[in-house]
Amino acid sequence: MAAESVPRSVLRALARWVQRWQNGIAGVLLVAALLAGCRLWPHPSLRDWKPASTAVLDANGRLLRLTLAKDDRYRLWVPLGRMSPQLVDAVLLHEDRWFYWHPGFNLYGLARGAWVTYVRGGNPQGGSTITMQLARSLWPLNTRTPLGKLRQIGRALQLELFYSKQQILEAYLNDAPYGRNVEGAGTASLVYFDKAADALTLPEALALAVVPQDPARRVRGTQAQINQALTVARNRLYARWAAQHPADTALAALFELPLQLRPLSALPFSAPHAVDQVLASREPQRRDAGDRDARLVTTIDLDLQRALERQIDRYVTRNDRQGIRNAAAILVDTRDMGVKALVGSANFFDRSIQGQVNGTLARRSPGSTLKPFIYALGFDQGVLHPQTILRDVPTSFGPYAPENFDGRFLGPITATDALNRSRNVPAVWTASQLQHPDLYEFLRNADVRLAASEQHYGLALVLGGGEVTMQELARLYAMLANGGVLRPLRLRADSPELPGKRLLSAEASFMTMDILRQHVRPDETSYAQPSRLPVYWKTGTSWSFRDAWTAGVFGPYVLVVWVGNFDNSSNTAFVGVDAAAPLFFQIVDSVAAQRTVAEPARPVPAGLKRVPICLASGNLPNPWCPQLGWTWFIPGKSPIRVSTLHRPVVIDNATGQAACPPYDSGRTHTEVFEFWPSDLRQVFAQAGIAVRRPPQNRACRDAGQIVGEPPRIGSPLRGSRYAMRVKDVGGTRIAFTATADASTQRLYWFVNDAYVGTSAPSGTLFWQPSTTGTYSVRVVDDHGRSNERTLSVDLVQ
């Protein structure tokens, strides 16, 4: 009854109202769905709309170079979050106060612009919003006509549909014109003020905010400070700004000061070879969406870069009369393998020296700079130790007969002196003794790209017969400094620090570095006070005097210096120690003068020991050795034996010849002689060095020799077998003892021909086997007399 009492007209009206309400909701939902669909529909990023420049920065964020985009514009994309909030607010205040409230166009602004332009006949005003200005730039539009303005509005609506307000504002700030071919506020901040967009002061931010309205008049390419037109426009904006930000009225005095601008022509072009290399390596990746950061940070330290450039420029200027007109250098931090400075030539812009060639990537003959690695391999393979006596004598290795740089031979020489004095014959002999790896295999393992086969180079590779780059050489010397671990160079700050691979033992690397540290620095190489830092260095000179090198380590740095010509012409002045070493040490002194360069800790590896030796022979001393020294050696690996160079000879007082036994103490006396081999005696004779020959006597056998009993091993017993329990592996100790002649003072013990220690004639040496197996144990007294036996070690449960 109640329902029937309601008039039907009221019910129909209510139904129509509900229907309209439902239709309205459906319409709103449809519009919302349409807007969401537009926003979610795949569309290109505004960042990808135009090509971008790249800002290449040093490790401290200083600009090295700003590249041109493909359309010859300076245009960096800087995210909105990395722009100064004052700059963003100033742009909105100056350009579009209603930006966050309008749908892309502002009717009041359009009407006002039409009235001023077409009715009053004033200066043309478009009334464009930020969205409309962005649309005009993205779709090149002629907006001076009503039809063009309508198209601009349509494109603005399209932008508002597909992109958020934040995206549109970010795109506008990165696209606005800032004079000549500079686009974007972040680009302008870097170009004109040499700082990032988030580091702008208020006067700088307001100045940039007003430039896009009249960029041609307000910024000119050669001005060194803002002109009158820009100053007036900025100060007008400041008056409006202060009204909304009363706290900033205290900064009014800053707006009375001249504001400096860097002219576009003064953009930096620093570390050109390094920047070119970084950009070239980046090009294949620029298509990837993940590598579109406009900032490319390198490992270059601009202060160190300028120090190297300054030293090279001064050096070639002073030595121009000697024909030294070009040089290159690279400085690497061994801690993270970052390239701190890279100078590819003496002058990038000098065509006469082909200055744009990156000398650190040029493949050149390294001369003797590879010799340290030959000796390091020899240490690892048990060929020699630092005090091993090598023969610098005329020697043929098959058809190859190397000579020294000075054409002379020095006779017996320690491995340490042979390396530091760069003697060729000892180096070639050492290389000839290497097995796996030999030098060729070692360089291949170190990722050095050798152009030919091992048979092509032969032993000439030792003396620079191959070709390497300065960057490859820097990696090799950094490997020595890092204990034998090879790691790749890093030129980009975002390159990962890789763990690397071990090519040399820590022991061999330490011994090689210790030798290079003893290399005496040449005199008068610098006008500065020489650094007190230890320097580990080596020179090199290529065939026909085409390349002069010095490579080395100081503090945490590796430095490689090259002097030569890119056209491969020779010059007798291109000698490593004379041409490259002076520049090397000038750079060392320059770096040490401007930086606190501390020597990093270089602890002695646990597997390295010191042992006394006879300096003349490089072997364990016997009782007659006149001068003792010390050497590093790797137990169980380094070759070492008892010296037999100095021996006593019993002389007949009457004849001066070796006496025949038995000896009569009243008619004989004992003298010590040096028993040099015949090839070394010949070198001494050629050098005019008098060496006493040991006297002989053919009338009897063993004339002059002092005969004594050889030592006899007491422990281990002959044919003995030792049981080593599984749980005691590495902990079993075996006692070595021997009885010796009364003339014996020391006993030296060897296992499988590897020196393991020394003991007194009545003492005991304990030896610890590393694995099971059969071992040969030998004892040698200090007269060279020996005894030998075998023992077996078995593993039991």
Rosetta blueprint (number, residue, H / E / L):
1 M L
2 A H
3 A H
4 E H
5 S H
6 V L
7 P L
8 R H
9 S H
10 V H
11 L H
12 R H
13 A H
14 L H
15 A H
16 R H
17 W H
18 V H
19 Q H
20 R H
21 W H
22 Q H
23 N H
24 G H
25 I H
26 A H
27 G H
28 V H
29 L H
30 L H
31 V H
32 A H
33 A H
34 L H
35 L H
36 A H
37 G H
38 C H
39 R H
40 L H
41 W L
42 P L
43 H L
44 P L
45 S L
46 L H
47 R H
48 D H
49 W L
50 K L
51 P L
52 A L
53 S L
54 T L
55 A E
56 V E
57 L E
58 D L
59 A L
60 N L
61 G L
62 R L
63 L E
64 L E
65 R E
66 L E
67 T L
68 L L
69 A L
70 K L
71 D L
72 D L
73 R L
74 Y E
75 R E
76 L L
77 W L
78 V L
79 P L
80 L H
81 G H
82 R H
83 M L
84 S L
85 P H
86 Q H
87 L H
88 V H
89 D H
90 A H
91 V H
92 L H
93 L H
94 H H
95 E H
96 D L
97 R L
98 W L
99 F L
100 Y L
101 W L
102 H L
103 P L
104 G L
105 F L
106 N L
107 L H
108 Y H
109 G H
110 L H
111 A H
112 R H
113 G H
114 A H
115 W H
116 V H
117 T H
118 Y H
119 V H
120 R L
121 G L
122 G L
123 N L
124 P L
125 Q L
126 G L
127 G L
128 S L
129 T L
130 I H
131 T H
132 M H
133 Q H
134 L H
135 A H
136 R H
137 S H
138 L H
139 W L
140 P L
141 L L
142 N L
143 T L
144 R L
145 T L
146 P H
147 L H
148 G H
149 K H
150 L H
151 R H
152 Q H
153 I H
154 G H
155 R H
156 A H
157 L H
158 Q H
159 L H
160 E H
161 L H
162 F H
163 Y L
164 S L
165 K H
166 Q H
167 Q H
168 I H
169 L H
170 E H
171 A H
172 Y H
173 L H
174 N L
175 D L
176 A L
177 P E
178 Y L
179 G L
180 R L
181 N L
182 V E
183 E E
184 G L
185 A H
186 G H
187 T H
188 A H
189 S H
190 L H
191 V H
192 Y H
193 F H
194 D L
195 K L
196 A L
197 A H
198 D H
199 A H
200 L L
201 T L
202 L H
203 P H
204 E H
205 A H
206 L H
207 A H
208 L H
209 A H
210 V H
211 V H
212 P H
213 Q H
214 D L
215 P H
216 A H
217 R H
218 R H
219 V L
220 R L
221 G L
222 T L
223 Q L
224 A L
225 Q E
226 I L
227 N L
228 Q H
229 A H
230 L H
231 T H
232 V H
233 A H
234 R H
235 N H
236 R H
237 L H
238 Y H
239 A H
240 R H
241 W H
242 A H
243 A H
244 Q H
245 H L
246 P H
247 A H
248 D H
249 T H
250 A H
251 L H
252 A H
253 A H
254 L H
255 F H
256 E H
257 L L
258 P L
259 L L
260 Q E
261 L L
262 R L
263 P L
264 L H
265 S H
266 A H
267 L L
268 P L
269 F L
270 S L
271 A L
272 P H
273 H H
274 A H
275 V H
276 D H
277 Q H
278 V H
279 L H
280 A H
281 S H
282 R H
283 E H
284 P H
285 Q H
286 R L
287 R L
288 D L
289 A H
290 G H
291 D H
292 R L
293 D L
294 A L
295 R E
296 L E
297 V E
298 T E
299 T L
300 I L
301 D L
302 L H
303 D H
304 L H
305 Q H
306 R H
307 A H
308 L H
309 E H
310 R H
311 Q H
312 I H
313 D H
314 R H
315 Y H
316 V H
317 T H
318 R H
319 N L
320 D H
321 R H
322 Q H
323 G L
324 I L
325 R L
326 N L
327 A E
328 A E
329 A E
330 I E
331 L E
332 V E
333 D E
334 T L
335 R L
336 D L
337 M L
338 G E
339 V E
340 K E
341 A E
342 L E
343 V E
344 G L
345 S L
346 A L
347 N L
348 F L
349 F L
350 D L
351 R H
352 S H
353 I H
354 Q L
355 G L
356 Q L
357 V L
358 N L
359 G L
360 T L
361 L L
362 A L
363 R L
364 R E
365 S L
366 P L
367 G H
368 S H
369 T H
370 L H
371 K H
372 P H
373 F H
374 I H
375 Y H
376 A H
377 L H
378 G H
379 F H
380 D H
381 Q L
382 G L
383 V L
384 L L
385 H L
386 P L
387 Q L
388 T L
389 I E
390 L E
391 R E
392 D E
393 V L
394 P L
395 T L
396 S L
397 F E
398 G L
399 P L
400 Y E
401 A L
402 P L
403 E L
404 N L
405 F L
406 D L
407 G L
408 R L
409 F L
410 L L
411 G E
412 P E
413 I E
414 T E
415 A H
416 T H
417 D H
418 A H
419 L H
420 N H
421 R L
422 S L
423 R L
424 N H
425 V H
426 P H
427 A H
428 V H
429 W H
430 T H
431 A H
432 S H
433 Q H
434 L L
435 Q L
436 H L
437 P L
438 D L
439 L H
440 Y H
441 E H
442 F H
443 L H
444 R H
445 N H
446 A L
447 D L
448 V L
449 R L
450 L L
451 A L
452 A L
453 S L
454 E H
455 Q H
456 H H
457 Y H
458 G H
459 L H
460 A H
461 L H
462 V H
463 L H
464 G L
465 G L
466 G L
467 E L
468 V E
469 T L
470 M H
471 Q H
472 E H
473 L H
474 A H
475 R H
476 L H
477 Y H
478 A H
479 M H
480 L H
481 A H
482 N L
483 G L
484 G L
485 V E
486 L E
487 R L
488 P L
489 L L
490 R E
491 L L
492 R E
493 A L
494 D L
495 S L
496 P L
497 E L
498 L L
499 P L
500 G L
501 K E
502 R E
503 L L
504 L L
505 S L
506 A H
507 E H
508 A H
509 S H
510 F H
511 M H
512 T H
513 M H
514 D H
515 I H
516 L H
517 R H
518 Q L
519 H L
520 V L
521 R L
522 P L
523 D L
524 E L
525 T L
526 S L
527 Y L
528 A L
529 Q L
530 P L
531 S L
532 R L
533 L L
534 P L
535 V E
536 Y E
537 W E
538 K E
539 T E
540 G E
541 T E
542 S L
543 W H
544 S H
545 F H
546 R L
547 D E
548 A E
549 W E
550 T E
551 A E
552 G E
553 V E
554 F E
555 G L
556 P L
557 Y E
558 V E
559 L E
560 V E
561 V E
562 W E
563 V E
564 G E
565 N L
566 F L
567 D L
568 N L
569 S L
570 S L
571 N L
572 T L
573 A L
574 F L
575 V L
576 G H
577 V H
578 D H
579 A H
580 A H
581 A H
582 P H
583 L H
584 F H
585 F H
586 Q H
587 I H
588 V H
589 D H
590 S H
591 V H
592 A H
593 A H
594 Q H
595 R L
596 T L
597 V L
598 A L
599 E L
600 P L
601 A L
602 R L
603 P L
604 V L
605 P L
606 A L
607 G L
608 L L
609 K E
610 R E
611 V E
612 P E
613 I E
614 C E
615 L L
616 A L
617 S L
618 G L
619 N L
620 L E
621 P L
622 N L
623 P L
624 W L
625 C L
626 P L
627 Q L
628 L E
629 G E
630 W E
631 T E
632 W E
633 F E
634 I L
635 P L
636 G L
637 K L
638 S L
639 P L
640 I L
641 R L
642 V E
643 S L
644 T L
645 L L
646 H E
647 R E
648 P E
649 V E
650 V E
651 I E
652 D E
653 N L
654 A L
655 T L
656 G L
657 Q L
658 A E
659 A L
660 C L
661 P L
662 P L
663 Y L
664 D L
665 S L
666 G L
667 R L
668 T E
669 H E
670 T E
671 E E
672 V E
673 F E
674 E E
675 F L
676 W L
677 P L
678 S H
679 D H
680 L H
681 R H
682 Q H
683 V H
684 F H
685 A H
686 Q H
687 A L
688 G L
689 I L
690 A L
691 V L
692 R L
693 R L
694 P L
695 P L
696 Q L
697 N L
698 R L
699 A L
700 C L
701 R L
702 D L
703 A L
704 G L
705 Q L
706 I L
707 V L
708 G L
709 E L
710 P L
711 P L
712 R E
713 I E
714 G E
715 S E
716 P L
717 L L
718 R L
719 G L
720 S L
721 R E
722 Y E
723 A E
724 M E
725 R E
726 V H
727 K H
728 D H
729 V L
730 G L
731 G L
732 T L
733 R L
734 I E
735 A E
736 F E
737 T E
738 A E
739 T E
740 A L
741 D L
742 A L
743 S L
744 T L
745 Q L
746 R L
747 L E
748 Y E
749 W E
750 F E
751 V E
752 N L
753 D L
754 A E
755 Y E
756 V E
757 G E
758 T E
759 S E
760 A L
761 P L
762 S L
763 G L
764 T L
765 L E
766 F E
767 W E
768 Q L
769 P L
770 S L
771 T L
772 T L
773 G E
774 T E
775 Y E
776 S E
777 V E
778 R E
779 V E
780 V E
781 D E
782 D L
783 H L
784 G L
785 R L
786 S E
787 N E
788 E E
789 R E
790 T E
791 L E
792 S E
793 V E
794 D E
795 L E
796 V E
797 Q L
